[in-house]
């Protein structure tokens, strides 16, 4: 019983050290730089949309897409995981392109809004693309 207790205490101690490393990481929304919108979309077929953003520092790693779907409107931005424990300096235009997979369920017009940041008045700005989905 004593060995089990000691093994449990050592295991918990080692696991708790691993969690400390993640406390300095957080998600940050990064603006889209450009989008290569395909011209053809089909229902129930996956289309890859190349989305490019500028990686602000070497501490930023792509995590996922912010993707909000309301009706036929899609709002998209980039989530990066930033390691806050490092002292990072901004990079000079380090572009990263990641694929956004889009699989429409029905035909019709879809409006994509890719977030590119805010203007001097604090208003969100977007690159907008209207696409038509066929059978």
Backbone torsions as a table, in degrees:
resi	resn	phi	psi	omega
1	UNK	NA	-37.7	-179.3
2	UNK	-64.6	-39.3	178.8
3	UNK	-65.3	-40.1	179.4
4	UNK	-62.9	-43.3	179.7
5	UNK	-63.9	-43.8	179.1
6	UNK	-64.9	-42.9	177.9
7	UNK	-61.7	-41.1	179.0
8	UNK	-64.0	-43.1	-179.7
9	UNK	-65.2	-43.9	179.3
10	UNK	-64.2	-42.3	179.2
11	UNK	-62.2	-44.6	179.5
12	UNK	-65.2	-36.5	177.9
13	UNK	-64.5	-44.8	179.2
14	UNK	-65.5	-40.5	179.0
15	UNK	-65.6	-39.2	-178.7
16	UNK	-66.3	-31.0	176.7
17	UNK	-66.3	-37.1	178.7
18	UNK	-64.9	-33.6	-179.2
19	UNK	-72.5	-28.3	-179.5
20	UNK	-61.3	-33.6	-179.2
21	UNK	-64.2	-30.6	-176.5
22	UNK	-85.2	-9.4	-177.5
23	UNK	-68.9	-21.0	-179.9
24	UNK	-94.1	8.5	179.1
25	UNK	-104.3	142.8	177.0
26	UNK	-152.1	158.4	178.4
27	UNK	-84.0	142.2	178.5
28	UNK	-136.9	135.7	177.0
29	UNK	-83.9	129.2	-177.7
30	UNK	-117.1	135.7	-178.7
31	UNK	-68.5	152.0	175.6
32	UNK	-79.1	140.6	177.4
33	UNK	-94.8	-44.4	-179.0
34	UNK	-157.2	163.2	180.0
35	UNK	-138.7	135.8	173.2
36	UNK	-103.6	90.5	-175.3
37	UNK	-79.8	119.6	176.0
38	UNK	-62.8	160.2	-177.8
39	UNK	-94.8	-18.6	-176.5
40	UNK	-121.8	132.6	176.7
41	UNK	-132.6	141.0	179.2
42	UNK	-126.5	146.5	177.9
43	UNK	-61.9	140.4	178.0
44	UNK	58.3	24.7	177.3
45	UNK	-125.2	136.3	-179.2
46	UNK	-83.3	128.0	175.1
47	UNK	-116.0	132.0	177.3
48	UNK	-90.3	127.3	178.6
49	UNK	-111.0	110.2	178.5
50	UNK	-70.0	122.7	-179.2
51	UNK	-119.2	128.0	-177.9
52	UNK	-112.4	138.1	174.6
53	UNK	-136.0	163.1	176.7
54	UNK	-96.6	122.3	177.7
55	UNK	-74.2	115.1	-173.2
56	UNK	-62.9	-40.2	179.8
57	UNK	-145.7	166.1	175.1
58	UNK	-64.3	-15.5	179.4
59	UNK	-79.3	-10.3	-179.7
60	UNK	-92.5	127.4	176.2
61	UNK	-125.9	137.9	178.3
62	UNK	-57.0	133.8	178.1
63	UNK	-112.0	-53.7	-175.7
64	UNK	-171.3	-178.2	174.3
65	UNK	-99.8	140.9	161.8
66	UNK	-79.4	124.0	-174.8
67	UNK	-139.8	111.3	179.6
68	UNK	-115.2	125.5	-176.6
69	UNK	-117.7	117.3	174.7
70	UNK	-129.2	111.9	-176.2
71	UNK	59.4	-125.6	178.6
72	UNK	-99.9	16.1	178.1
73	UNK	-104.5	133.9	179.5
74	UNK	-123.1	124.3	175.1
75	UNK	-109.0	129.2	-172.0
76	UNK	-130.6	138.6	170.4
77	UNK	-145.7	178.9	-177.1
78	UNK	-108.7	130.9	169.8
79	UNK	-98.8	125.2	172.7
80	UNK	-114.9	143.4	172.5
81	UNK	-90.2	121.8	-178.6
82	UNK	-109.9	130.1	176.5
83	UNK	-86.8	106.5	-175.7
84	UNK	-80.5	-8.5	-178.2
85	UNK	-81.1	-11.8	-178.7
86	UNK	-100.6	152.6	174.9
87	UNK	-91.6	99.0	-174.6
88	UNK	-106.0	138.5	174.7
89	UNK	-103.2	146.5	-179.8
90	UNK	-58.0	145.9	177.2
91	UNK	-94.1	158.4	179.8
92	UNK	-92.7	100.0	175.8
93	UNK	44.6	61.1	175.6
94	UNK	-92.6	95.4	-176.6
95	UNK	-79.0	139.5	175.8
96	UNK	-127.5	131.6	177.4
97	UNK	-113.1	128.2	179.7
98	UNK	-127.6	147.4	-178.8
99	UNK	-88.6	132.4	171.5
100	UNK	-100.1	119.4	178.9
101	UNK	-87.5	126.7	-179.2
102	UNK	-122.7	123.9	178.9
103	UNK	-128.5	96.0	-178.9
104	UNK	-73.6	146.7	-179.7
105	UNK	-92.8	-20.8	-177.0
106	UNK	-146.9	163.7	179.8
107	UNK	-76.1	164.9	176.5
108	UNK	130.9	-172.9	179.6
109	UNK	-91.8	135.0	175.4
110	UNK	-120.1	138.8	177.4
111	UNK	-110.1	116.8	176.8
112	UNK	-99.3	133.7	176.3
113	UNK	-123.4	111.6	179.9
114	UNK	-100.8	119.3	-174.8
115	UNK	-70.6	124.5	-179.1
116	UNK	-112.7	7.6	177.8
117	UNK	120.4	-163.8	179.5
118	UNK	-120.3	150.6	177.3
119	UNK	-84.7	-176.0	-176.9
120	UNK	-63.7	-18.8	177.6
121	UNK	-93.1	3.0	179.1
122	UNK	82.0	16.3	-178.9
123	UNK	-94.0	132.0	178.6
124	UNK	-60.9	139.2	179.1
125	UNK	-118.7	148.1	-174.9
126	UNK	-138.2	151.1	161.9
127	UNK	-92.3	126.3	-177.6
128	UNK	-114.7	138.5	176.4
129	UNK	-135.2	130.4	172.4
130	UNK	-103.1	128.2	-178.8
131	UNK	-123.3	151.8	178.1
132	UNK	-110.4	128.5	178.8
133	UNK	-103.7	123.5	178.6
134	UNK	-100.8	176.0	177.5
135	UNK	-64.3	NA	NA
